[in-house]
Amino acid sequence: MSSAVEIESAIRKLPTAEARAVAQWLQEYLAHEAEGKTQVPSSDAFAKWRGRGRLPAGKNTDDYLRLTRDGNGD
């Protein structure tokens, strides 16, 4: 991607949650640039993974966490 038009097109194809994550990152980046600071990678462990996965159909976050922690969801 080399132009704003290509980037905008790619963002439009993203799921809403991922587009919001991009928007949040861009706002933070621009705020730091306006202050004359460079963007420092976030140390927040969740920021790296936010918006990356999809929950199984019909499951909520608590169901998924039970499954990943307990192996069988019980």
N, CA, C and O atoms as a GROMACS GRO file, in nm:
protein
  296
    1MET      N    1   0.084  -0.117   0.000
    1MET     CA    2   0.000   0.000   0.000
    1MET      C    3   0.089   0.123   0.000
    1MET      O    4   0.178   0.139   0.084
    2SER      N    5   0.062   0.208  -0.095
    2SER     CA    6   0.148   0.325  -0.104
    2SER      C    7   0.071   0.456  -0.109
    2SER      O    8   0.131   0.564  -0.111
    3SER      N    9  -0.060   0.449  -0.109
    3SER     CA   10  -0.134   0.574  -0.114
    3SER      C   11  -0.248   0.572  -0.012
    3SER      O   12  -0.290   0.466   0.035
    4ALA      N   13  -0.295   0.691   0.021
    4ALA     CA   14  -0.405   0.703   0.116
    4ALA      C   15  -0.530   0.632   0.064
    4ALA      O   16  -0.605   0.574   0.142
    5VAL      N   17  -0.552   0.636  -0.067
    5VAL     CA   18  -0.669   0.571  -0.126
    5VAL      C   19  -0.662   0.420  -0.104
    5VAL      O   20  -0.763   0.358  -0.069
    6GLU      N   21  -0.545   0.360  -0.123
    6GLU     CA   22  -0.528   0.216  -0.101
    6GLU      C   23  -0.548   0.180   0.046
    6GLU      O   24  -0.609   0.078   0.078
    7ILE      N   25  -0.496   0.262   0.134
    7ILE     CA   26  -0.510   0.237   0.277
    7ILE      C   27  -0.657   0.249   0.319
    7ILE      O   28  -0.707   0.164   0.392
    8GLU      N   29  -0.724   0.352   0.272
    8GLU     CA   30  -0.867   0.369   0.303
    8GLU      C   31  -0.948   0.250   0.253
    8GLU      O   32  -1.037   0.202   0.323
    9SER      N   33  -0.917   0.202   0.135
    9SER     CA   34  -0.988   0.087   0.079
    9SER      C   35  -0.965  -0.037   0.164
    9SER      O   36  -1.060  -0.112   0.189
   10ALA      N   37  -0.843  -0.059   0.209
   10ALA     CA   38  -0.812  -0.174   0.293
   10ALA      C   39  -0.884  -0.164   0.427
   10ALA      O   40  -0.933  -0.265   0.478
   11ILE      N   41  -0.890  -0.046   0.484
   11ILE     CA   42  -0.959  -0.026   0.613
   11ILE      C   43  -1.108  -0.053   0.599
   11ILE      O   44  -1.169  -0.111   0.689
   12ARG      N   45  -1.167  -0.013   0.488
   12ARG     CA   46  -1.311  -0.038   0.466
   12ARG      C   47  -1.343  -0.187   0.462
   12ARG      O   48  -1.455  -0.226   0.492
   13LYS      N   49  -1.247  -0.269   0.424
   13LYS     CA   50  -1.267  -0.414   0.416
   13LYS      C   51  -1.251  -0.484   0.551
   13LYS      O   52  -1.284  -0.602   0.563
   14LEU      N   53  -1.201  -0.414   0.651
   14LEU     CA   54  -1.180  -0.474   0.783
   14LEU      C   55  -1.311  -0.490   0.859
   14LEU      O   56  -1.405  -0.414   0.838
   15PRO      N   57  -1.316  -0.590   0.948
   15PRO     CA   58  -1.431  -0.598   1.040
   15PRO      C   59  -1.432  -0.472   1.127
   15PRO      O   60  -1.328  -0.410   1.150
   16THR      N   61  -1.548  -0.435   1.176
   16THR     CA   62  -1.564  -0.312   1.253
   16THR      C   63  -1.467  -0.303   1.370
   16THR      O   64  -1.407  -0.198   1.392
   17ALA      N   65  -1.452  -0.411   1.445
   17ALA     CA   66  -1.363  -0.408   1.563
   17ALA      C   67  -1.218  -0.378   1.522
   17ALA      O   68  -1.149  -0.302   1.590
   18GLU      N   69  -1.173  -0.436   1.413
   18GLU     CA   70  -1.036  -0.411   1.368
   18GLU      C   71  -1.020  -0.270   1.313
   18GLU      O   72  -0.916  -0.207   1.334
   19ALA      N   73  -1.122  -0.220   1.245
   19ALA     CA   74  -1.116  -0.082   1.195
   19ALA      C   75  -1.110   0.016   1.312
   19ALA      O   76  -1.038   0.116   1.306
   20ARG      N   77  -1.185  -0.013   1.418
   20ARG     CA   78  -1.179   0.074   1.537
   20ARG      C   79  -1.040   0.069   1.601
   20ARG      O   80  -0.990   0.171   1.647
   21ALA      N   81  -0.978  -0.049   1.604
   21ALA     CA   82  -0.843  -0.062   1.660
   21ALA      C   83  -0.744   0.021   1.579
   21ALA      O   84  -0.656   0.085   1.635
   22VAL      N   85  -0.758   0.019   1.447
   22VAL     CA   86  -0.672   0.100   1.360
   22VAL      C   87  -0.696   0.249   1.387
   22VAL      O   88  -0.601   0.327   1.396
   23ALA      N   89  -0.822   0.286   1.400
   23ALA     CA   90  -0.856   0.427   1.427
   23ALA      C   91  -0.797   0.473   1.560
   23ALA      O   92  -0.744   0.584   1.570
   24GLN      N   93  -0.807   0.388   1.662
   24GLN     CA   94  -0.751   0.424   1.792
   24GLN      C   95  -0.600   0.440   1.783
   24GLN      O   96  -0.544   0.536   1.837
   25TRP      N   97  -0.534   0.346   1.715
   25TRP     CA   98  -0.389   0.356   1.701
   25TRP      C   99  -0.351   0.485   1.628
   25TRP      O  100  -0.258   0.554   1.668
   26LEU      N  101  -0.424   0.517   1.521
   26LEU     CA  102  -0.393   0.636   1.443
   26LEU      C  103  -0.411   0.763   1.527
   26LEU      O  104  -0.330   0.854   1.519
   27GLN      N  105  -0.517   0.768   1.607
   27GLN     CA  106  -0.538   0.884   1.694
   27GLN      C  107  -0.423   0.899   1.793
   27GLN      O  108  -0.373   1.009   1.816
   28GLU      N  109  -0.381   0.787   1.854
   28GLU     CA  110  -0.270   0.791   1.949
   28GLU      C  111  -0.141   0.833   1.880
   28GLU      O  112  -0.064   0.913   1.933
   29TYR      N  113  -0.118   0.779   1.763
   29TYR     CA  114   0.002   0.813   1.686
   29TYR      C  115   0.006   0.962   1.654
   29TYR      O  116   0.108   1.028   1.675
   30LEU      N  117  -0.105   1.016   1.604
   30LEU     CA  118  -0.111   1.158   1.569
   30LEU      C  119  -0.097   1.247   1.692
   30LEU      O  120  -0.035   1.354   1.684
   31ALA      N  121  -0.153   1.204   1.805
   31ALA     CA  122  -0.139   1.283   1.928
   31ALA      C  123   0.008   1.289   1.970
   31ALA      O  124   0.056   1.395   2.011
   32HIS      N  125   0.079   1.178   1.959
   32HIS     CA  126   0.221   1.178   1.995
   32HIS      C  127   0.303   1.261   1.897
   32HIS      O  128   0.394   1.333   1.938
   33GLU      N  129   0.270   1.252   1.769
   33GLU     CA  130   0.342   1.331   1.668
   33GLU      C  131   0.321   1.480   1.692
   33GLU      O  132   0.413   1.560   1.676
   34ALA      N  133   0.201   1.518   1.731
   34ALA     CA  134   0.171   1.658   1.756
   34ALA      C  135   0.252   1.711   1.874
   34ALA      O  136   0.283   1.830   1.880
   35GLU      N  137   0.285   1.623   1.966
   35GLU     CA  138   0.364   1.662   2.083
   35GLU      C  139   0.514   1.654   2.054
   35GLU      O  140   0.596   1.685   2.141
   36GLY      N  141   0.550   1.613   1.933
   36GLY     CA  142   0.691   1.603   1.898
   36GLY      C  143   0.754   1.474   1.947
   36GLY      O  144   0.877   1.462   1.949
   37LYS      N  145   0.672   1.378   1.988
   37LYS     CA  146   0.724   1.250   2.036
   37LYS      C  147   0.704   1.144   1.930
   37LYS      O  148   0.613   1.154   1.847
   38THR      N  149   0.788   1.044   1.932
   38THR     CA  150   0.768   0.932   1.841
   38THR      C  151   0.679   0.829   1.908
   38THR      O  152   0.668   0.826   2.031
   39GLN      N  153   0.616   0.747   1.828
   39GLN     CA  154   0.525   0.644   1.879
   39GLN      C  155   0.607   0.534   1.946
   39GLN      O  156   0.696   0.475   1.885
   40VAL      N  157   0.576   0.508   2.070
   40VAL     CA  158   0.640   0.401   2.145
   40VAL      C  159   0.544   0.284   2.150
   40VAL      O  160   0.426   0.302   2.181
   41PRO      N  161   0.592   0.163   2.120
   41PRO     CA  162   0.503   0.047   2.126
   41PRO      C  163   0.440   0.033   2.264
   41PRO      O  164   0.505   0.056   2.366
   42SER      N  165   0.315  -0.004   2.266
   42SER     CA  166   0.242  -0.020   2.391
   42SER      C  167   0.292  -0.141   2.468
   42SER      O  168   0.321  -0.245   2.408
   43SER      N  169   0.302  -0.128   2.597
   43SER     CA  170   0.340  -0.243   2.680
   43SER      C  171   0.217  -0.318   2.729
   43SER      O  172   0.229  -0.418   2.800
   44ASP      N  173   0.100  -0.269   2.692
   44ASP     CA  174  -0.025  -0.334   2.731
   44ASP      C  175  -0.036  -0.468   2.660
   44ASP      O  176  -0.043  -0.473   2.537
   45ALA      N  177  -0.039  -0.576   2.736
   45ALA     CA  178  -0.042  -0.710   2.677
   45ALA      C  179  -0.165  -0.733   2.590
   45ALA      O  180  -0.158  -0.806   2.492
   46PHE      N  181  -0.277  -0.671   2.624
   46PHE     CA  182  -0.398  -0.691   2.548
   46PHE      C  183  -0.399  -0.613   2.417
   46PHE      O  184  -0.463  -0.655   2.321
   47ALA      N  185  -0.329  -0.502   2.411
   47ALA     CA  186  -0.328  -0.418   2.291
   47ALA      C  187  -0.276  -0.496   2.170
   47ALA      O  188  -0.322  -0.476   2.058
   48LYS      N  189  -0.180  -0.584   2.192
   48LYS     CA  190  -0.122  -0.661   2.083
   48LYS      C  191  -0.224  -0.753   2.017
   48LYS      O  192  -0.217  -0.776   1.896
   49TRP      N  193  -0.317  -0.805   2.095
   49TRP     CA  194  -0.409  -0.906   2.045
   49TRP      C  195  -0.550  -0.855   2.020
   49TRP      O  196  -0.631  -0.927   1.962
   50ARG      N  197  -0.581  -0.734   2.062
   50ARG     CA  198  -0.717  -0.682   2.049
   50ARG      C  199  -0.763  -0.684   1.904
   50ARG      O  200  -0.693  -0.634   1.815
   51GLY      N  201  -0.880  -0.741   1.880
   51GLY     CA  202  -0.937  -0.744   1.748
   51GLY      C  203  -0.879  -0.848   1.654
   51GLY      O  204  -0.909  -0.846   1.535
   52ARG      N  205  -0.795  -0.939   1.705
   52ARG     CA  206  -0.728  -1.036   1.620
   52ARG      C  207  -0.808  -1.163   1.597
   52ARG      O  208  -0.793  -1.227   1.493
   53GLY      N  209  -0.891  -1.201   1.691
   53GLY     CA  210  -0.956  -1.331   1.680
   53GLY      C  211  -1.107  -1.321   1.673
   53GLY      O  212  -1.165  -1.214   1.690
   54ARG      N  213  -1.167  -1.432   1.648
   54ARG     CA  214  -1.312  -1.442   1.643
   54ARG      C  215  -1.356  -1.550   1.742
   54ARG      O  216  -1.295  -1.657   1.749
   55LEU      N  217  -1.459  -1.521   1.818
   55LEU     CA  218  -1.514  -1.621   1.908
   55LEU      C  219  -1.594  -1.723   1.829
   55LEU      O  220  -1.653  -1.689   1.727
   56PRO      N  221  -1.596  -1.848   1.876
   56PRO     CA  222  -1.680  -1.946   1.808
   56PRO      C  223  -1.825  -1.899   1.807
   56PRO      O  224  -1.870  -1.832   1.900
   57ALA      N  225  -1.898  -1.933   1.703
   57ALA     CA  226  -2.036  -1.889   1.687
   57ALA      C  227  -2.120  -1.931   1.807
   57ALA      O  228  -2.110  -2.045   1.853
   58GLY      N  229  -2.200  -1.840   1.858
   58GLY     CA  230  -2.289  -1.869   1.969
   58GLY      C  231  -2.221  -1.865   2.105
   58GLY      O  232  -2.285  -1.896   2.206
   59LYS      N  233  -2.095  -1.828   2.111
   59LYS     CA  234  -2.022  -1.823   2.238
   59LYS      C  235  -1.994  -1.678   2.276
   59LYS      O  236  -1.979  -1.591   2.190
   60ASN      N  237  -1.988  -1.654   2.407
   60ASN     CA  238  -1.945  -1.522   2.452
   60ASN      C  239  -1.806  -1.535   2.512
   60ASN      O  240  -1.750  -1.644   2.516
   61THR      N  241  -1.749  -1.426   2.556
   61THR     CA  242  -1.613  -1.426   2.608
   61THR      C  243  -1.597  -1.520   2.727
   61THR      O  244  -1.499  -1.593   2.735
   62ASP      N  245  -1.694  -1.518   2.819
   62ASP     CA  246  -1.684  -1.606   2.936
   62ASP      C  247  -1.684  -1.754   2.897
   62ASP      O  248  -1.608  -1.833   2.953
   63ASP      N  249  -1.769  -1.791   2.799
   63ASP     CA  250  -1.772  -1.929   2.751
   63ASP      C  251  -1.636  -1.968   2.692
   63ASP      O  252  -1.584  -2.077   2.718
   64TYR      N  253  -1.580  -1.879   2.614
   64TYR     CA  254  -1.452  -1.907   2.549
   64TYR      C  255  -1.340  -1.919   2.652
   64TYR      O  256  -1.254  -2.007   2.641
   65LEU      N  257  -1.339  -1.831   2.752
   65LEU     CA  258  -1.236  -1.839   2.856
   65LEU      C  259  -1.248  -1.969   2.936
   65LEU      O  260  -1.146  -2.030   2.968
   66ARG      N  261  -1.370  -2.011   2.968
   66ARG     CA  262  -1.388  -2.139   3.037
   66ARG      C  263  -1.333  -2.254   2.953
   66ARG      O  264  -1.268  -2.344   3.006
   67LEU      N  265  -1.358  -2.250   2.824
   67LEU     CA  266  -1.310  -2.355   2.735
   67LEU      C  267  -1.158  -2.357   2.729
   67LEU      O  268  -1.097  -2.464   2.734
   68THR      N  269  -1.095  -2.240   2.718
   68THR     CA  270  -0.950  -2.236   2.708
   68THR      C  271  -0.881  -2.267   2.840
   68THR      O  272  -0.772  -2.324   2.840
   69ARG      N  273  -0.943  -2.231   2.950
   69ARG     CA  274  -0.883  -2.257   3.081
   69ARG      C  275  -0.903  -2.401   3.126
   69ARG      O  276  -0.811  -2.464   3.178
   70ASP      N  277  -1.024  -2.453   3.107
   70ASP     CA  278  -1.059  -2.585   3.160
   70ASP      C  279  -1.048  -2.696   3.056
   70ASP      O  280  -1.046  -2.813   3.092
   71GLY      N  281  -1.041  -2.662   2.931
   71GLY     CA  282  -1.028  -2.761   2.826
   71GLY      C  283  -1.161  -2.817   2.776
   71GLY      O  284  -1.174  -2.848   2.657
   72ASN      N  285  -1.258  -2.830   2.865
   72ASN     CA  286  -1.386  -2.885   2.823
   72ASN      C  287  -1.503  -2.790   2.852
   72ASN      O  288  -1.618  -2.822   2.824
   73GLY      N  289  -1.472  -2.675   2.906
   73GLY     CA  290  -1.575  -2.575   2.932
   73GLY      C  291  -1.651  -2.593   3.062
   73GLY      O  292  -1.741  -2.515   3.092
   74ASP      N  293  -1.617  -2.696   3.139
   74ASP     CA  294  -1.687  -2.721   3.267
   74ASP      C  295  -1.621  -2.647   3.381
   74ASP      O  296  -1.666  -2.657   3.495
   0.00000   0.00000   0.00000
